[in-house]
Amino acid sequence: MPIDKFSTYAGGPGLPATSIIDITPSDVIDLSYVTVALNVATPGRIRVTTLDGDTSDVSVAPGAAFPLRVSRVWMTGTTATGIRGLI
């Protein structure tokens, strides 16, 4: 189970990220931490499982933080590369 650094905040995080992690997509391993946003080096799709447990594909563009609280980034279905999680 990933650690949610903002679990004690009412209504979710309103502060900027304090750390950045490199994400290696995996179909079996959750992230160590729940993200507050994702960033990619190349555009594409990312299949994610959200903090609430929904699994879906999202399209992302490089150079911007995509605000999304995720616990897993899947290898299957992910085409974007250079994925980083902001936590």
ABEGO torsion letter per residue (X at the ends): XBBBAAAABBGEBABBBABBBBBBBBAABBBABBBABBBBABBEBBBBBBAAGBBBBBBBBBGBBBBBBBABBBABGBABBGBBBBX
